Amino acid sequence: MAADYDPIWGPGGAPPAGGRPRLSVVTDDVEQPAFVLQAARLPDPKTIPPRRWLYGTHLLKGFVSVLVAPGGTGKSSYAMAVGLCLATGNSFLGEHIFERVNVACLNLEDPIDELDRRLAALMIRHQIDETDVENRFFMHSGESRTVILAALDDDGYTVVHPDEAVLIAELKAHRIGLIIVDPFAESHTLEENSNPQMVRAAAAWRRVARAADCAVLLVHHVRKGAVADIDSARGAKALTDSARVGMLMSSMSPEDAETFGIKEDQRGRYVRLDDAKANLAPKAGKAKWFELDRVELGNSTCDYPKGDFVAAIVSWQPPSLWARHTGADLNAALDRIEQGPKPDMFYAPTKRGAAASRWVGQVLIDVLDVEDGQAKQMVAKWLESGLLKVETFRNPDTRKSADGVIVDNSKRPSNDEM
């Protein structure tokens, strides 16, 4: 290399006049080996080791996963619960556990008392004994000491990694298989909206994953506005692009609540988890759902007689469309449909236009006490199965032809069916 060339400043060994150098990529003291291209090894595919998944297809040893979610969705409870699943070997959230490992939870935002409350709520709710997590689950609060994996040096552009080496050593000492970093934003002091700087921050956590032979789960906030996909993550896109796995957690939408028959004042208790890197999110009925259950810690005092109630995340299965209704219930609704809204009148198959006042779904809402969205689904299913059929009749009010539904009694459920 020429004597007047500097790897940071470039030719001349000094910054350009009146200008600022680009972000330095000279971040490590370790000398790089010579760059040499090698021929592909072409091993027998059967001899290639499989990827070392830990938890479903969400966490992978040697790689970084990112969980993106807005505040109030229970992302910290979820991340800690995943850690408990792996530390105990108990798959209480429903994902397959490939290996029981020690877990480190670095919460760089909350005090240790709050972490204790969250952990206690999860252990109470999922009936986890202390002996199952002793010396397997480790916690650190950023209130006691910050952990910075990437920062700008005093020169303002060189990226340094103050705590990388000490963190790797500590993870190795405790044989950690998963480290949870919550939130990611507190683990660096770089510019969040800079793609080059976020590449360096993500690379630091990737080095930790590989050097300590563990999975890394970074918990990250979303920007303001609607949570649509992985691009909702706050800051530069480079972080989520660098992650091996991306997960998106979001609150139940009003539309999904209507579909599942969840009251509006209860909607905030339910959250969904999607593969944030999938091209298309699954439909609501096939998404992975969780409920934030309110757990009493039993820590009342004279000053605080009610003690603390803390949210603990649990797996939740959306109710079946027919789960609450017996065959007798359904037949009662079908009887009402058969009667029609009045003599010589039939209920309409849709809510469109002038037919809205005689929509057949309103019968289901009245008789079965379902929400509007559920009624729409039930009508669609019955029309698809042929239990309800659409025929044309002469509307006595308008004296015009109109569509109405009739019941095919041969396809009715028995009164004993559930």
ZAMARGU-4260 file (C-alpha; in steps of 0.2 Angstrom, whole numbers, plus 5000, padded with zeros to 4 digits):
<rodrens>
0) 5000/5000/5000 | 5007/5017/4996 | 5014/5027/5010 | 5002/5042/5007 | 4987/5031/5007
5) 4977/5029/5024 | 4963/5016/5025 | 4952/5029/5034 | 4956/5045/5026 | 4960/5038/5009
10) 4974/5045/4997 | 4984/5058/5005 | 4982/5052/5023 | 4971/5067/5028 | 4952/5071/5027
15) 4946/5080/5011 | 4946/5099/5014 | 4929/5105/5021 | 4923/5087/5020 | 4919/5073/5031
20) 4925/5055/5028 | 4913/5041/5025 | 4910/5028/5039 | 4926/5019/5043 | 4926/5000/5041
25) 4942/4998/5050 | 4934/4993/5066 | 4945/4978/5073 | 4963/4977/5079 | 4964/4959/5073
30) 4974/4958/5057 | 4964/4950/5042 | 4971/4935/5033 | 4975/4936/5015 | 4960/4936/5003
35) 4961/4920/4993 | 4947/4912/4982 | 4945/4894/4985 | 4937/4881/4973 | 4920/4875/4980
40) 4921/4860/4991 | 4907/4850/4983 | 4904/4838/4998 | 4891/4824/4998 | 4875/4833/5003
45) 4871/4820/5015 | 4887/4824/5025 | 4882/4843/5026 | 4877/4846/5045 | 4859/4853/5046
50) 4856/4870/5052 | 4856/4870/5071 | 4838/4877/5075 | 4834/4879/5093 | 4816/4885/5094
55) 4805/4880/5079 | 4811/4890/5064 | 4813/4906/5074 | 4830/4904/5083 | 4846/4897/5075
60) 4863/4894/5083 | 4876/4906/5076 | 4863/4918/5069 | 4853/4933/5073 | 4834/4934/5074
65) 4824/4950/5075 | 4807/4952/5084 | 4799/4968/5078 | 4784/4975/5088 | 4776/4991/5094
70) 4774/4995/5112 | 4761/4986/5122 | 4760/4970/5112 | 4769/4960/5125 | 4785/4958/5115
75) 4796/4958/5131 | 4785/4945/5139 | 4785/4934/5123 | 4804/4935/5122 | 4807/4930/5140
80) 4794/4916/5138 | 4804/4909/5123 | 4819/4910/5134 | 4810/4900/5148 | 4804/4887/5135
85) 4823/4884/5130 | 4829/4885/5148 | 4817/4872/5155 | 4814/4862/5139 | 4796/4865/5141
90) 4787/4870/5125 | 4773/4879/5133 | 4771/4891/5119 | 4769/4877/5106 | 4785/4878/5096
95) 4797/4863/5094 | 4812/4864/5106 | 4827/4856/5097 | 4839/4858/5112 | 4838/4863/5130
100) 4850/4877/5132 | 4855/4891/5145 | 4848/4908/5142 | 4853/4925/5145 | 4841/4940/5145
105) 4849/4957/5143 | 4835/4969/5146 | 4844/4986/5144 | 4828/4997/5147 | 4820/4991/5163
110) 4826/4989/5181 | 4829/4972/5188 | 4813/4973/5199 | 4803/4974/5184 | 4812/4959/5176
115) 4809/4949/5192 | 4790/4953/5191 | 4789/4948/5172 | 4798/4932/5176 | 4788/4928/5191
120) 4772/4931/5181 | 4777/4919/5168 | 4783/4906/5180 | 4766/4907/5190 | 4756/4906/5174
125) 4765/4891/5166 | 4768/4882/5183 | 4787/4882/5181 | 4797/4877/5197 | 4812/4887/5202
130) 4823/4871/5201 | 4819/4870/5182 | 4828/4887/5179 | 4841/4888/5192 | 4858/4891/5184
135) 4850/4890/5167 | 4841/4907/5166 | 4852/4923/5168 | 4846/4941/5168 | 4855/4958/5167
140) 4847/4975/5168 | 4854/4989/5159 | 4851/5000/5174 | 4866/4992/5183 | 4877/4992/5168
145) 4875/4997/5150 | 4881/4984/5137 | 4886/4993/5121 | 4891/4982/5106 | 4894/4996/5093
150) 4898/5014/5095 | 4906/5028/5086 | 4924/5032/5092 | 4929/5049/5098 | 4933/5054/5080
155) 4915/5053/5076 | 4915/5040/5062 | 4925/5025/5066 | 4914/5011/5073 | 4921/5002/5089
160) 4914/4988/5099 | 4917/4992/5118 | 4908/4977/5126 | 4910/4964/5112 | 4924/4954/5119
165) 4918/4954/5137 | 4901/4949/5132 | 4907/4934/5122 | 4918/4928/5136 | 4903/4929/5148
170) 4892/4920/5137 | 4905/4906/5135 | 4908/4905/5153 | 4889/4902/5157 | 4887/4891/5141
175) 4873/4902/5134 | 4863/4895/5120 | 4852/4910/5118 | 4854/4928/5122 | 4839/4940/5121
180) 4843/4958/5119 | 4828/4970/5123 | 4828/4982/5116 | 4841/4982/5102 | 4842/5001/5102
185) 4850/5001/5119 | 4864/4990/5114 | 4872/5003/5102 | 4875/5022/5101 | 4875/5023/5082
190) 4863/5032/5071 | 4848/5022/5069 | 4843/5029/5052 | 4860/5025/5044 | 4861/5010/5034
195) 4880/5009/5035 | 4880/5010/5054 | 4866/4998/5056 | 4876/4986/5046 | 4890/4987/5058
200) 4878/4985/5073 | 4870/4970/5066 | 4888/4963/5061 | 4893/4965/5079 | 4879/4954/5085
205) 4882/4941/5072 | 4900/4940/5078 | 4893/4937/5095 | 4882/4923/5089 | 4896/4914/5080
210) 4910/4917/5093 | 4899/4911/5108 | 4890/4898/5097 | 4873/4904/5102 | 4857/4911/5095
215) 4854/4930/5096 | 4836/4937/5098 | 4835/4956/5095 | 4819/4964/5101 | 4816/4980/5091
220) 4803/4994/5091 | 4793/4999/5076 | 4791/5017/5069 | 4775/5027/5072 | 4760/5022/5062
225) 4752/5006/5056 | 4762/4989/5058 | 4761/4982/5041 | 4777/4971/5038 | 4795/4970/5043
230) 4798/4987/5035 | 4788/4995/5050 | 4804/4992/5060 | 4811/5009/5067 | 4826/5016/5058
235) 4837/5009/5044 | 4831/4994/5035 | 4849/4986/5036 | 4846/4978/5053 | 4831/4968/5047
240) 4839/4964/5031 | 4854/4957/5040 | 4844/4946/5052 | 4843/4927/5047 | 4825/4927/5054
245) 4812/4941/5056 | 4797/4940/5067 | 4783/4953/5067 | 4771/4955/5083 | 4756/4965/5082
250) 4740/4968/5091 | 4723/4960/5085 | 4715/4971/5072 | 4697/4976/5073 | 4694/4966/5058
255) 4701/4950/5066 | 4692/4954/5082 | 4676/4954/5073 | 4680/4938/5064 | 4684/4929/5081
260) 4670/4937/5090 | 4681/4946/5102 | 4674/4962/5110 | 4682/4978/5107 | 4687/4981/5125
265) 4696/4964/5125 | 4705/4965/5108 | 4721/4972/5116 | 4724/4956/5125 | 4727/4947/5109
270) 4743/4948/5098 | 4748/4938/5083 | 4766/4933/5077 | 4770/4932/5059 | 4785/4927/5049
275) 4791/4945/5044 | 4801/4940/5030 | 4787/4929/5021 | 4780/4937/5006 | 4762/4935/5012
280) 4756/4934/5030 | 4745/4920/5034 | 4726/4923/5036 | 4721/4928/5053 | 4714/4910/5057
285) 4731/4902/5052 | 4742/4915/5061 | 4751/4911/5077 | 4741/4919/5091 | 4744/4923/5109
290) 4735/4931/5124 | 4742/4942/5137 | 4735/4935/5153 | 4734/4945/5169 | 4743/4936/5183
295) 4742/4941/5202 | 4760/4940/5210 | 4753/4939/5228 | 4765/4953/5233 | 4753/4964/5243
300) 4759/4975/5257 | 4750/4987/5269 | 4754/5001/5258 | 4749/4992/5242 | 4736/4979/5247
305) 4732/4974/5229 | 4750/4970/5225 | 4755/4968/5207 | 4746/4961/5192 | 4758/4957/5177
310) 4754/4951/5160 | 4761/4934/5155 | 4760/4928/5137 | 4751/4912/5133 | 4747/4903/5117
315) 4730/4906/5111 | 4720/4896/5098 | 4706/4906/5089 | 4689/4899/5093 | 4681/4888/5079
320) 4667/4896/5070 | 4655/4883/5077 | 4663/4880/5094 | 4649/4888/5105 | 4634/4882/5095
325) 4625/4865/5097 | 4616/4857/5082 | 4600/4863/5091 | 4606/4881/5091 | 4610/4880/5073
330) 4593/4872/5068 | 4584/4886/5078 | 4593/4899/5067 | 4589/4889/5051 | 4570/4888/5057
335) 4570/4907/5058 | 4578/4909/5041 | 4565/4897/5034 | 4551/4908/5041 | 4558/4923/5031
340) 4556/4941/5038 | 4538/4941/5034 | 4525/4930/5023 | 4531/4927/5005 | 4547/4936/5009
345) 4565/4928/5009 | 4581/4933/5018 | 4594/4940/5007 | 4611/4932/5004 | 4621/4948/5005
350) 4620/4965/5014 | 4622/4975/4997 | 4610/4988/4992 | 4591/4988/4996 | 4593/4970/5002
355) 4603/4975/5017 | 4587/4976/5028 | 4584/4958/5025 | 4601/4951/5026 | 4601/4933/5032
360) 4616/4936/5043 | 4606/4946/5055 | 4596/4931/5060 | 4613/4923/5065 | 4617/4938/5075
365) 4601/4938/5084 | 4598/4920/5087 | 4616/4914/5090 | 4623/4930/5098 | 4638/4931/5086
370) 4647/4946/5079 | 4644/4953/5062 | 4661/4946/5055 | 4656/4928/5061 | 4639/4929/5054
375) 4647/4933/5037 | 4658/4918/5038 | 4644/4907/5043 | 4633/4912/5029 | 4647/4910/5017
380) 4650/4892/5023 | 4632/4887/5022 | 4631/4894/5005 | 4646/4884/5000 | 4640/4868/5007
385) 4623/4870/5000 | 4614/4870/5016 | 4608/4888/5011 | 4603/4890/4992 | 4600/4906/4983
390) 4584/4907/4973 | 4574/4921/4964 | 4557/4926/4970 | 4545/4940/4967 | 4547/4953/4981
395) 4529/4958/4987 | 4535/4975/4992 | 4544/4980/4976 | 4535/4968/4964 | 4552/4964/4957
400) 4562/4949/4956 | 4575/4947/4970 | 4587/4935/4977 | 4582/4925/4993 | 4589/4910/5003
405) 4581/4894/5006 | 4586/4880/5018 | 4590/4863/5011 | 4583/4852/5025 | 4592/4837/5019
410) 4608/4845/5025 | 4603/4851/5042 | 4614/4846/5057 | 4607/4834/5069 | 4602/4842/5086
415) 4615/4832/5095 | 4630/4839/5085 | 4642/4851/5093
</rodrens>
